[in-house]
């Protein structure tokens, strides 16, 4: 049984999902495929050149308050990033190029923590390096293999695949052809994987 | 303890919320204030002249599938309305003009059932009349008092109040100044009301 976790490092509600998915899926014997993608091209198709939470201000105000409640309940820290949305291209390339590596789940959580708890610039190679080093990884080699033309194309292709499969926001969970959107649907998606 | 239930008869996710809120709130000793409003003016402010589920097609496709799952779990029927969104102005005026009446919760459910289970035209006086009559009410009198200038202004004012208080979609639940958006947040809103 497998669940695909489609996430974007800039996405607010992907943060609580990323922090809990590995343990929750393991407790239900479901395997997680970590599938980063970019929301930018998907939002552009919808006519947005910014996060909808910035474009639609009442919705944005609500989202930040709701995130406070969600993170409080999940007991994870939240500091509103001074830049939103933050460019998550580099860490997304890192995950995309190394998706089968055992350090990936910990790296994903470290990047989300940097963005949404430490207000750090996750587009900076120094921050990404720091997250990799803290996990005992060879940051220089990983950063190099994550920025080859092949690695860049892989993330582009993965974003195109997301669109083709109906993903329109993050986080999304896919089980076979069944799509679930939003952190609130993680439990339902896991239940679907166990059917 | 009181919860305000802000709903729009055209709104898909307001349907499962409307079908369960009265019993759920009662079980937790929370009173419900039934507050219909119109999404049209709010969406227009955001630059939309249609439901976002029609404008953003991937999101719309997902929503109808998600609604199937939500309604199946809640064991309520769902038939995709042949017209979406349906104009809910008339029944909204009826509720707004009679919000303290004991028949209102049953009427709200009857209109939602008409729209989302029976594919009936809820903008038609005949359908609204039928829902009122089935509840043992004097439909002609209620329809008349729901369409006076005072009644029309009351719904306009209530829609303006929704906007002022940060409501940007339906269903929304308000407890004091705390806003909760979406059928998924009903339990949280009720818990907030009991704090």
Interface residues (C-beta under 8 A of the other chain):
Chain A: X46 X56 X58 X59 X61 X62 X65 X66 X69 X163 X166 X167 X168 X169 X179 X180 X181 X184 X185 X188
Chain B: X46 X56 X58 X59 X61 X62 X65 X66 X69 X163 X166 X167 X168 X169 X179 X180 X181 X184 X185 X188
